[in-house]
Amino acid sequence: MKLKNIILVGLVALYLISTASAQISGSEEEEKIEVAVTIAPLAQVVEQIGGDKVRVSEITSITEYLSKRWDKQRIAFVLVGSGIEFEAGWTEYVKNRSVDVLNYVFSNESELPVFVINCSNGIELIEGDPHVWLSPKNVKIMANNIYEGLVWADPFNEEYYSKNRDAYQWRLDELDNEITETLSGIENRKFLVYHPAWGYFCRDYDLEQFGIEENGKKPSPSKIVEAIKYARENNVRVIAISSLISYEVWACDRESLDEIAEEIDGWIIELDPLPEHYIKGMRKVAVTLARNLE
């Protein structure tokens, strides 16, 4: 065979191989489960368990979900499920389509099928506090709920999801132990917080938060007096705010927070309640509290 023909045959073979690989890759891509989550920390948990079998998007409302054009048939919506206000629309959406509210359901035949995973199943909720993910112990339960949902949708890959879940839960156990150790030397375990999002974290690690805001609004003069009294009686000097607090809210309440800090001879620290990298973010929260609490 002449050299020219050999080269031609080789090029054709390479083309066929690359085409076949692209088709396989495309086929695998089409098999991914589309997963929509309501908060950033859930995205990482889904990705840790679903691996290359899922594609995750953060969508914060039912309106945004319904307006999005999905090109896949298997769609999972992962809810925190603990009473977050912006998830209320989803509750009503599911109620109209299934008696098994917030669990594994399908919409009617005129719409794309969707199953909903309630991550709070099995968690002992604190009334008025939807921030269940700020507890590594809770996230272990949430991870298992996500695992069960993915297996329900894709039973063929149950072993794959199971291994991923076990590996992630092991890392959460390590995080839990590390936080316990980090906070072990603190004597005064009380602090003020602008938005009281840390109820589950405090429950797990024997801390106590005192919320300054009132029902999501700027604190009244009487609430400010109450916060100062609490701080003085308990020798509290730390005021925590969210690192995600908007400039407008911070500017509005800066005077109130500065007044409290001055009265108690205290200072303000930032804690992130929505870490995109969950384990790294929660580790930082523990270190920040350990450095500032007495």
VENQUIGI-V403569 format. One record per residue. N is the residue number from 1. RES is the residue in one letter. BURIAL is b if it has 24 or more other ideal C-beta (glycine too) atoms within 12 Angstrom, else e. Layout:
BEGIN
n = <N;N>
res = <RES;RES>
burial = <BURIAL;BURIAL>
END
This chain:
BEGIN
n = <1;2;3;4;5;6;7;8;9;10;11;12;13;14;15;16;17;18;19;20;21;22;23;24;25;26;27;28;29;30;31;32;33;34;35;36;37;38;39;40;41;42;43;44;45;46;47;48;49;50;51;52;53;54;55;56;57;58;59;60;61;62;63;64;65;66;67;68;69;70;71;72;73;74;75;76;77;78;79;80;81;82;83;84;85;86;87;88;89;90;91;92;93;94;95;96;97;98;99;100;101;102;103;104;105;106;107;108;109;110;111;112;113;114;115;116;117;118;119;120;121;122;123;124;125;126;127;128;129;130;131;132;133;134;135;136;137;138;139;140;141;142;143;144;145;146;147;148;149;150;151;152;153;154;155;156;157;158;159;160;161;162;163;164;165;166;167;168;169;170;171;172;173;174;175;176;177;178;179;180;181;182;183;184;185;186;187;188;189;190;191;192;193;194;195;196;197;198;199;200;201;202;203;204;205;206;207;208;209;210;211;212;213;214;215;216;217;218;219;220;221;222;223;224;225;226;227;228;229;230;231;232;233;234;235;236;237;238;239;240;241;242;243;244;245;246;247;248;249;250;251;252;253;254;255;256;257;258;259;260;261;262;263;264;265;266;267;268;269;270;271;272;273;274;275;276;277;278;279;280;281;282;283;284;285;286;287;288;289;290;291;292;293;294>
res = <M;K;L;K;N;I;I;L;V;G;L;V;A;L;Y;L;I;S;T;A;S;A;Q;I;S;G;S;E;E;E;E;K;I;E;V;A;V;T;I;A;P;L;A;Q;V;V;E;Q;I;G;G;D;K;V;R;V;S;E;I;T;S;I;T;E;Y;L;S;K;R;W;D;K;Q;R;I;A;F;V;L;V;G;S;G;I;E;F;E;A;G;W;T;E;Y;V;K;N;R;S;V;D;V;L;N;Y;V;F;S;N;E;S;E;L;P;V;F;V;I;N;C;S;N;G;I;E;L;I;E;G;D;P;H;V;W;L;S;P;K;N;V;K;I;M;A;N;N;I;Y;E;G;L;V;W;A;D;P;F;N;E;E;Y;Y;S;K;N;R;D;A;Y;Q;W;R;L;D;E;L;D;N;E;I;T;E;T;L;S;G;I;E;N;R;K;F;L;V;Y;H;P;A;W;G;Y;F;C;R;D;Y;D;L;E;Q;F;G;I;E;E;N;G;K;K;P;S;P;S;K;I;V;E;A;I;K;Y;A;R;E;N;N;V;R;V;I;A;I;S;S;L;I;S;Y;E;V;W;A;C;D;R;E;S;L;D;E;I;A;E;E;I;D;G;W;I;I;E;L;D;P;L;P;E;H;Y;I;K;G;M;R;K;V;A;V;T;L;A;R;N;L;E>
burial = <e;e;e;e;e;e;e;e;e;e;e;e;e;e;e;e;e;e;e;e;e;e;e;e;e;e;e;e;e;e;e;b;b;b;b;b;b;b;b;b;b;b;b;b;b;b;b;b;b;b;b;e;b;b;b;b;b;b;b;b;e;b;e;e;b;e;e;e;e;b;e;e;e;b;b;b;b;b;b;b;b;b;e;b;e;e;b;e;e;b;b;e;b;b;e;e;b;e;e;e;e;b;b;b;b;b;b;e;e;e;e;e;b;b;b;b;b;b;b;b;b;e;b;e;b;b;e;e;b;b;b;b;b;b;b;b;b;b;b;b;b;b;b;b;b;b;b;b;b;b;b;b;b;b;e;e;b;e;e;e;b;e;e;b;b;e;e;b;b;e;b;b;e;e;b;b;e;b;b;e;e;b;b;e;e;b;e;e;b;b;b;b;b;b;b;b;b;b;b;b;b;b;b;b;b;e;b;b;b;b;b;b;b;e;e;e;e;e;b;e;e;e;b;b;e;e;b;b;e;b;b;e;e;b;e;b;b;b;b;b;b;b;e;e;b;e;e;e;e;e;e;e;b;e;e;b;b;e;e;b;b;e;e;b;e;b;b;b;b;b;b;b;b;b;b;b;e;b;b;e;b;b;b;b;b;b;e;b;b;b;e;b;b;e>
END
